[in-house]
Amino acid sequence: MGKGDRRTRRGKIWRGTYGNARPRKRRKVKSVPTQKIDSAE
């Protein structure tokens, strides 16, 4: 196991591929502040 091993994280980094051993980083979704609508009016 090492750089040439496609199943390991190091091998994925070396090849520049992704998979179960090296998942892609998910983008954080910025929450837009929403205004509460008062239905009492």
Number of C-alpha atoms within 10 A of each C-alpha: 9 12 14 12 13 18 16 17 19 17 19 21 14 14 13 9 13 15 12 10 14 16 11 10 6 6 6 6 6 6 6 6 6 6 6 6 7 6 5 4 4
